[in-house]
């Protein structure tokens, strides 16, 4: 670019890659090799990170509060599992089916979040997830009901890589899907369309006053995020070979919201960071105190909110007035 | 009262606007025409229905009766964002900004949206050369270049006020509704805004809603006086300034209040 305008330079500089980003992704992909016994948790983290990125798109970028994001996670999981069981076991085709099903569901539900206040949206999204939970429970001839959908056997990835017991293939598969979708999401939030989402988040009245079709943009954001959540759900069903009612449960929606609060909304990596912290804490704490780990998690959240994330990760600011050393 | 004004003559025509909320008539048979390049002020005491009238014109509220036409085309039933695309743009009395974005991002997204690029999701904001150059112009014109990369949340009030008006200009209005543009601006900063108002493009019709009589009579060539939802009188600025009825209902009240 020879003589970019100052505005163009400024706008494009803001989206440059930071030095730590490739390192982070390299470390993630190296983890199943370096820590083979932890491949399963790497897989889990990649999946919930994708789920949290999806919620960030809705909550952090568009300002839609949702307590029912698990609806799309579960939809993706059940669709992928059913597809593998009854149609064909190829993971990538199954992933596409999971994404498509959740996207369609998101488009349908997007009608319900275009009007009303934040409180009505909380209720509506919560209700939608409950409806799906009950459907999955009642349609037991298809979903296995309360027993879950069992006997899902996945074929090898790309016809070559089997999902072994070590979980390494699973971890790399989930990480790759996360990577691809993360950068698509990033492309989106840095585009004019993404900017209009942020405009709606910050000031709906003004967004309308500059010609943004607010209702349809909300629908687009919600639908795309539903697709991402569906991908996360599909990955979970495929890599565990199992789908259960638990996927639709309220705690899934609440946990992913917590992860986003931990990592910070509105910067995509917040979901990833939150997922890493949340899952590692869950893993470590439940190993120490299997019954009371949620106590410590709760304590951490209270401290996080009271002290503030910025101060918590800068211990040198805890005592005295000194800002930075 | 002449209702005939040929379509190409009037950029904005509102005819016989009525808005009733239950038993209360907030706007009663208001007719307003703005020609290309008009500098028109709308004044009236508090509660006269100025805000309701703006909401009717911009499409936030639907009139109970009456029609609104933009450049000869009926827009009475169009939703607000479609009217913006046709050139009806407003500013707000209380700043309505995107606090999490920078002034540059705000203007870039507004210009992109206005040029039909608002749904593009692959190319980044700022990739379009023409959009970026328009942003540079606007930042320069509104004295925002020095703060273009700061978060809007932290800007001083005067800069926020300038951005408020810059956003509207970024939509390339045919009709610009300015709702008390200098409200709350410290005297030191109001000069900047007054200069900008004076330099608004000649082909844009401006409707100024204002309490500050100095500004009204300096800026507007025509003035409409709204009282209890009705148009009391409309005329040239000099005539309005001398009109005894206007003095009685409006200027008198202003002097007292």
Interface residues (C-beta under 8 A of the other chain):
Chain A: X4 X5 X6 X7 X8 X10 X11 X12 X15 X187 X188 X190 X191 X192 X193 X194 X195 X196 X198 X199 X201 X202 X203 X205 X206 X207 X208 X209 X210 X211 X212 X213 X214 X266
Chain B: X58 X80 X81 X82 X84 X85 X89 X90 X92 X96 X97 X98 X99 X100 X101 X104 X105 X106 X108 X109 X110 X112 X113 X114 X117 X118 X119 X120 X121 X122 X123 X124 X125 X126 X127 X129 X132 X133 X135 X136 X139 X145 X148 X149 X167 X170 X171
